[in-house]
Amino acid sequence: MYEDETYEALLERALNRIPNTIDKREGSMVMNGVAPSMAELAQLYIGLDFVFRATFLETAPREYLILRAKDRNMLPKPASNAVFRAEFNIDVPDGSRFSCNDLNFTVGEKLTDGEHAYRAVCETSGAVANDYAGTLIPINYIDGLTYAELVELIIPGENEEDTEVFRQRVLDSYQSQAFGGNQADYIEKVTAIKGVGAVKVHPAWNADIRPAAMIPDDAVKAWYDSVISTLDDAPRAWLSAVFNAAASKKLTVGGTVRIVIIASNYAPPSAELINEVQTAIDPVQNAGEGLGIAPIGHVVTVEGVKQKEINIGLNLTYAQGWSWTAAESYVNAVIDNYFSELAQSWANSEQITIRISQIESRILSECAAMVTDIGHTRLNGKEENVVLDADSIPTRGDVVG
């Protein structure tokens, strides 16, 4: 804003205020007296320009962006630790520490779906451990231990929220006010849960059911009266609750919400992460009672994004000395990067489209040293783009060059 207020411009303006009858040449008393104050004034303009940039959300450096965001009760998402499934040949003490390559892991609670399976938390926060797997080496001796393996990523670790991502999130908060269980509220609350990368909200997702169709008629009432007394306690209690709710017109399509999440590494979430989100939002055993984040009356179903395998047939013309065997890993990396970009855009896309033109242009651009031409690319056997459903992301299947 003050880029024109340079030392030279300020000095020239100051000297122009002095009559030409007085010596203003470099080295003169006037020049030597005015120049230092103009240098200091130029520094003040630089500082003032920074103050203006730091004032506005779109230009504020991270430190001042955080201060401005506090006015909206928002902070950058902190880094989180990756959580894995670890398996052993024996029960290991809670808090046991292991190493895998250059990272350390601490064993926590026992998992219910394995005899000697535990949660193992990476001691280093961030996404650095998300691709780790393999043998765990005990840091302290554990008697009888012969097998220790890091098997599966349960909850991805996340790096501290990037400045520009945080800036956009703050700016977006002015466009849609999160309040009382509206879509913006669900998106804000769910994405704040560790391990969740993005979310899609489907409100009133059972709206294709007619409430009138749920009200029992005389024939249904007669059937109910004839069978209710013959049932065991559990099915009798369930059928009675459903029938009485339907008869009193309390069954409706309002308040049903389906949430689809993607993990922070932009892959389908683990069953445990889905369960954690479900419990935090609307526990199954207390559905609709408002004991989670969801408002009273909202019955929420949490699901994970699905992967759709895309098989790709390529017709490549290779440069001198290259073949599919030599180029395969490079081409696969290009496809993986493209699919990763699509997965990252999933939450903001109504449907993901895998485009043949994108695959071909990226291969030609990024593998120019080995591939000179490409054409007639097939996706799942057809020379046409593939459009996924709203809750799917692509994953690379078989690639034939």
N, C-alpha and C positions, 0 to 999 in steps of 0.2 A: 504493500500500500504506500510505503514511503521510500520506494526504491530510487526516486529521483532526488531525495534529500541526501546527497552524498557530501563528503567533506569538501570537495572542489566546488560544488554548487553553492553550499552554505558560505564558503569563504568568498566566492565571487560576489554574492549578494551583500555580504557584510562590507566588503571593500567598496562596493558601489554606493554605499551610504556616505562615504567619506569624500569630500570635495577633491577634484583632481589637482587642485593647487597644493595639496599635501602629498608628500612622497609615500607611495603605497607599493613600491617595488619590493621584490623578494629580498629580505634582509633588512628592510627598513624597520624603524621602531613600531610604526603602525602595523605592518605586516606581522612582525614578531609578537605583537600584543594581541592581535585578533585571531591568528591561526590556532593557538592551543584551545581557545574556547570553542572554535568551530569544530575542532576534532572531537571535543567532548560532546558537543551538541549532535554531531553525526552519530555518536554512540547511543545517545538518548533516542534518536529516531529509530535506530536498529532495535533497541529494547522495546520501543513503543510498537513497532511493527510485530515483534514477537508476541507482545501482550494481546494485540488484536487477533493474531492467528490462534493463540492459545484460548481465546474467549469462545470461539465457535466450534461446534462439534465436528464439522467437516474438515477442519484444518488443525485442530488441537493435537499436540504431541501426546503420547500415551499417558504421561503423568497427569497432564491437565484434562485429558479426555476422561480419565477415571474420576477426577474431582467433579467434572460437570455431570457425569453419569450418576454420581451419588445423589444428585437432586431427584433422580427418578428411581432411587433405591436399586440401582444396578451396579454390578461389579464384574470384571472379567472372570470367566470360569477358571478356577485354579487347576493346576496339573493334578492328575489322579494316578493311582497305581494300578497296574494291570493285575488281574486276578486269574489264576489258572487252576485247572484240575490236576492234581498230582496223585500218583498212585505208588504204593509201596507194598512190600511183601509182608510187613507187620504193621501194627499200630505204632505211630511215632508220637512223641510228646508234643503237646501244644506249644508253639513258639520255637520249634526246632528250625534251625537255619541251614539252608543248602545253597550251593552255587551252581550256576549253569552258564558255561562260557565265562563272560566277564561280569555277570550280574548275580546278586544274591536274592534269595527268596525265603520268606518266613511262612511256616505252615500254620494254618489257623484251624477253623472248625472242620469237623468230619462231615463229608457229604453223605447223603442218605442212600444214594444209588450205587454204592460200591463198598466192599468189605473193608478195604484199606485205602479209600480215596479221600483226599482232603483238599480244602482250598489252600492255595499257595499264593501269597501276595508278594509281588516284586518290591524290593526295598527302594528301588530307584523310581521316582515318579516320572510320568510322561509316557509317550508312545514307543519308547526305545525297546521295550520287551515284547511288543505285540506279536512279533514273528518268531519268538523263541519256542523251542521244543527240544526234548532230548533228555539225556541222563542228568540227574541231580547228584551232586557230590556233597555229602554231609560236611558241614564246617566243624561240628563237634561229633565225637564218636557215638554211634548208636548201636548197642549190642543187638546182634541178630539181623541187622539190615543187610540185605543182599540185592535188593531191587528198589530203585527210586527213579521215577520218570515223570517229567513234565509233559502231560498228555494233551491238554486242550485249553485254549484260551476261553475263559468264561466271560469276563468283563474286560474289554480293551482299556488300556491306559490312555490318558489324554494329556497332551501338552497344554500349558497355559494358553488360554484363548488368545489368538493372534489379534494384534491391534486393529487391523482393518476389519476383521470379522466382528470384533466387539463394537467398533464404530458403527458398522451397518446395523447391528442388532439394536443399538441405542437409537439410531435414526428411525428404524422400523417401528420402534415403540411409540413414536409420535403419530404413525399412520393408523395403527390399530390398537386401541386401548384394551389391555387385558383386564377382564372383570367378570367375576361371578360365574366362571365356567364357560365363557364363550370360547371360540376357537383359539383366539390369541392367548387366552389364559392357559388352555391345555398345552399349546405349543411351548409357551414360556416355562411352565412347570415341568413338563416331561423332558424337554431338552436340558434342563438343569440337573437331571439325575445322571450320576456318573455312569459312563459307558454308553449313553445314548447320543448318537450323532445328529439325528434329525427325526421328524415325526410328521405323519399325515393324520388329520382328524376327519373322521366320517361321522357327522352328526345324524341322529335319527336314521341309523343305517338299516333298521328293519321297517322302514316306511312303506315297503311293498306289502306289508300285512295289513289287512283291513280290520280295524277294531271290532266292527260288527260281526266279523266271522268268528271272533273269540267268544261271543256270548252264547251260552248253551240254550238250545231250544227244548221243547217238551220231550222229544225223543232222547236227547242226550241226558236230560234230567232223569228220565225213567231208567236209563242204563246205569247212571251214577247211583241211584237209590238201590239198584239191584246188586251192585258189586261192592259198594263201599264197605259193607260189614264183613265181607269175605276176605278182605286183604289183611296182610300183616301190618304191624304198627307203622313201620317206616313208609311203605307205599301208601297206606291209608292216610297218613298225615300229609304226604305230598299231594295226593290227588284231591284231598279235601281243600287244601290251601289254594290249589289252582282253580278248582271248580267254583269255590265261593268267590274268589277274586273275579273270575270271568262273569259269574252270574250278577255280581254287583257292579259290573262295568268298570272295574278298576284296572283291567289289563288294557294297556294302550301302547302306542308307538313312541310316545314322548319320553325323553330322558335316556334314550339308548345311544351310546357313543361307542364307536369302534376306533381304536387307535392303532396305527401301524408304525412300528419303529424300525430304524436301522442303527446298527452299532456305530460307535465313534470311529471305527476303522473302515466304515462304509461297506460292511459285510453283513449278512443276516445275523441277527443277535442270537446268542445261546438261549436255551430253554430257561436257564437260571436267570439271565438278565431279564427275559420276558416276565418271569415270575416275580422278580424284584420290582419291576415297574408296575405290574398288576397290583401287587400288595401295597405299594406306595400310593397308587392312584385310587383304587377301589378294590379292597380285599374280597376275594371270591366268597368267603364264608359270611361276609357282611355286605353283600352287593346292594348298592343303592342307599346305604344307611349313612353315608357321609363320614365314615371313619377314616377314609383316606383323603387325598387332596381333592378329589371330585366332590362337587356339591351334593347335598342330600337329594335323593331322587334320581341321580344319574347312575345308570347301570353301565359300567364301562368294560369293554372287552379289549384286551391288549394282545396284539399279534405282531409277528416279525415279518419284515419284508422277505419275499421269496426270490430265489435265484432261478433264472431261466437260462438253460444251457444253449449256447449258440454255436453250431457247427459251421465251419467256414471252409469253403473251397476256393482256392486261389489259382489263377493262371498267370504265373510270373515269367518274365524274361530276365535272365540273370546276366550280370556283367561277367567279363572274362575271368575265369578261375573260380566262379561261385556256383553253388548248387543249393538245393533245398536243405540238404543235410547241414551245410555250413551256415545257411542264413536263417534256419528255423527259429533258433533262440532269439534272434534279433527281431524277427517279424512277430513272434509271440509277445515279446515285450511291448511292441508298439500297440498291438491289439489290447493287451492288458491295461496299458495306460489309458487308452480310449474308453474302455469299459469302466475303469475307475473314475474317470471324469463324469461319465454318465451316471454312475452310482452317486457321486457327490451332488449331482443336480436333481436327484430323484424327488426330494421333498418339494422342490419348486416347479416340478413338471407334472402336468396332468397325466401324461404317459411318456415313457421313454421310447425313442425311435432309434434303432441301430441302422445307420445309413451306410450303404455300400460306398458312396462317394467319399465319406470320411475315412473309411478303412483304406481305400485305394490311395487317396491323396497323402495320408499319413505315412503309409509304407513307402511311397515314392519319395517323400520328403526326408524321412528319417533313416531310410535304408538305401539312399541314393548310390552309395559306393558298391552295393551288391545287387540291386534290382534296377533295371533300366526301363521296364514297362510292366503294366498290369492291366487285366481286363476280364470281363465275364465272371466277376466274383459272385459266389453263391452263398447265401445265408440259409442254413437249414435246407439245402438242396434247391433253392430257388433264387433267381437273379432279381430279387426285390428286397426292399427294406423290411425290417421286422419291427412291428409295433407291439410293445409289451403292455400287459394290463397295468392298471394304476398302481398296484402294490408289488411290482416285480422289478428286479434289476438284472442286467445280463452278466453271465460268466462264460469264459471261454471254454468251448467244448473241443472237439477234434478239429485240427487245422491241417488241411492238405494243400501242399504247394505244388 
